[in-house]
Amino acid sequence: MDRLQRDKIVNLINPKILPLGYECLEADWDGSDNTLRIYIDQPGGIVMEDCLKVNSTLIEDEELDKLVGRDYRLEISSPGVDRPLRTIEHFRSVVGQNIRVHLSDKYQERANGVGKLEAIDGQDSFSMNMPSGPWTFPFKAIRKANLMFEWK
């Protein structure tokens, strides 16, 4: 499932769960067992009851079924410590922290990396400090990204 399809799913889900107090952070597809994984969050964090509430809201959603276009298993999850990053606002909230990024195309000879997100300029260009040196790439090239939790 490509980035555009996952964005359509997130955009479909958010209006349905925002009134319940939740935000859909990301949708992920696991093709090995046809699982659509939805990551949700709210200011106080997520517990199992929250996942069950969102699941009951989405489990019989015909619009979602149509968008996925095949049989699937719905899984609702908290973002976890390696929370997904999808919007510019998500990234702005973690400037100065370590993230993992997967791009749809190579920029500066790389398509994947882990490092500290140093800055986002006004043109939506991201700068990361990698072990191999600085790396700059556009927001539109990001296929998938997540925060890297730092165990201390």
C-alpha positions as CSV (number, residue, x, y, z in Angstrom):
1,M,0.0,0.0,0.0
2,D,1.6,3.3,-1.1
3,R,1.8,6.6,0.8
4,L,-1.1,8.1,-1.2
5,Q,-3.4,5.2,-0.3
6,R,-2.4,5.4,3.4
7,D,-3.1,9.1,3.4
8,K,-6.5,8.5,2.0
9,I,-7.2,6.1,4.8
10,V,-6.0,8.5,7.5
11,N,-8.1,11.3,6.0
12,L,-11.2,9.0,6.0
13,I,-10.7,7.9,9.5
14,N,-9.8,11.1,11.3
15,P,-13.3,12.8,10.9
16,K,-14.8,9.6,12.3
17,I,-12.6,9.4,15.5
18,L,-11.8,13.1,16.2
19,P,-15.2,13.6,17.8
20,L,-14.3,10.7,20.2
21,G,-11.1,12.6,21.2
22,Y,-8.6,10.6,19.1
23,E,-6.3,11.3,16.2
24,C,-5.3,8.8,13.6
25,L,-1.5,9.2,13.3
26,E,-0.9,6.7,10.6
27,A,-2.2,3.7,8.7
28,D,0.1,0.8,7.9
29,W,-0.5,-2.2,5.7
30,D,1.0,-5.6,6.5
31,G,0.5,-7.6,3.3
32,S,1.8,-10.9,4.8
33,D,-1.5,-11.3,6.7
34,N,-3.6,-8.6,5.1
35,T,-3.7,-6.4,8.3
36,L,-4.6,-2.7,8.2
37,R,-3.0,-1.3,11.3
38,I,-4.3,2.1,12.5
39,Y,-2.2,4.1,15.0
40,I,-4.2,6.4,17.2
41,D,-3.3,8.9,19.9
42,Q,-4.8,11.4,22.3
43,P,-3.2,13.8,24.8
44,G,-3.4,11.4,27.8
45,G,-2.1,8.4,25.8
46,I,-3.8,5.3,24.7
47,V,-5.0,2.3,26.6
48,M,-6.7,-0.9,25.4
49,E,-10.2,0.5,25.9
50,D,-9.4,3.3,23.5
51,C,-8.3,0.8,20.9
52,L,-11.5,-1.1,21.4
53,K,-13.6,2.0,21.1
54,V,-12.0,3.0,17.8
55,N,-12.2,-0.5,16.5
56,S,-16.0,-0.6,17.2
57,T,-16.3,2.7,15.3
58,L,-14.4,1.4,12.2
59,I,-15.0,-2.3,12.1
60,E,-18.2,-2.1,9.9
61,D,-17.2,1.1,8.0
62,E,-18.2,0.5,4.4
63,E,-16.2,3.5,3.2
64,L,-13.0,2.1,4.7
65,D,-13.8,-1.4,3.3
66,K,-14.2,0.2,-0.2
67,L,-10.9,2.2,0.2
68,V,-8.9,-0.9,1.2
69,G,-10.5,-2.9,-1.6
70,R,-9.9,-6.4,-0.4
71,D,-10.4,-8.6,2.7
72,Y,-8.4,-7.4,5.6
73,R,-8.0,-7.6,9.4
74,L,-8.3,-4.3,11.2
75,E,-5.9,-3.7,14.1
76,I,-6.0,-0.5,16.2
77,S,-2.8,0.3,18.1
78,S,-1.2,3.0,20.2
79,P,1.7,4.8,18.5
80,G,4.2,3.2,21.0
81,V,7.6,4.6,21.8
82,D,8.6,4.6,18.1
83,R,5.6,6.7,17.1
84,P,4.9,7.2,13.4
85,L,5.5,10.6,12.0
86,R,3.3,11.7,9.0
87,T,2.5,15.4,9.0
88,I,4.7,18.4,9.0
89,E,3.3,19.2,12.5
90,H,4.4,15.7,13.7
91,F,7.9,16.4,12.5
92,R,8.1,19.9,13.9
93,S,7.2,18.5,17.3
94,V,10.3,16.2,17.3
95,V,13.0,18.6,15.9
96,G,16.2,17.8,17.9
97,Q,15.3,14.1,18.4
98,N,16.4,11.0,16.5
99,I,14.1,9.7,13.8
100,R,14.1,6.9,11.2
101,V,13.2,7.9,7.6
102,H,12.4,5.9,4.5
103,L,12.1,7.9,1.3
104,S,10.4,7.0,-1.9
105,D,13.5,8.0,-3.9
106,K,17.1,8.5,-3.2
107,Y,18.3,12.0,-2.2
108,Q,22.0,12.6,-1.8
109,E,22.6,8.9,-2.6
110,R,20.4,7.5,0.1
111,A,16.8,6.5,0.6
112,N,16.8,5.5,4.3
113,G,18.5,6.7,7.4
114,V,18.5,7.2,11.2
115,G,19.7,10.5,12.7
116,K,18.8,13.6,14.6
117,L,16.2,15.8,12.8
118,E,18.0,19.2,13.0
119,A,15.6,21.5,11.1
120,I,12.7,22.0,8.7
121,D,13.1,25.0,6.6
122,G,10.2,27.1,5.1
123,Q,10.3,25.1,1.9
124,D,9.6,21.9,3.7
125,S,13.2,20.7,3.4
126,F,14.4,18.4,6.2
127,S,17.9,18.4,7.5
128,M,19.2,15.5,9.5
129,N,22.5,14.9,11.2
130,M,23.5,11.3,10.4
131,P,26.5,9.4,11.6
132,S,27.8,9.7,8.1
133,G,27.2,13.5,8.0
134,P,24.3,15.8,7.1
135,W,21.4,14.7,4.9
136,T,18.8,17.0,3.4
137,F,15.6,15.8,1.6
138,P,12.1,17.2,0.9
139,F,9.0,16.3,2.9
140,K,7.2,15.1,-0.2
141,A,9.9,12.3,-0.6
142,I,9.1,10.7,2.8
143,R,7.4,7.3,2.4
144,K,7.5,6.4,6.1
145,A,9.1,7.8,9.2
146,N,9.0,7.3,13.0
147,L,10.5,8.6,16.2
148,M,13.5,6.6,17.5
149,F,13.0,6.2,21.3
150,E,16.2,6.8,23.2
151,W,16.5,4.3,26.1
152,K,18.5,5.9,28.9
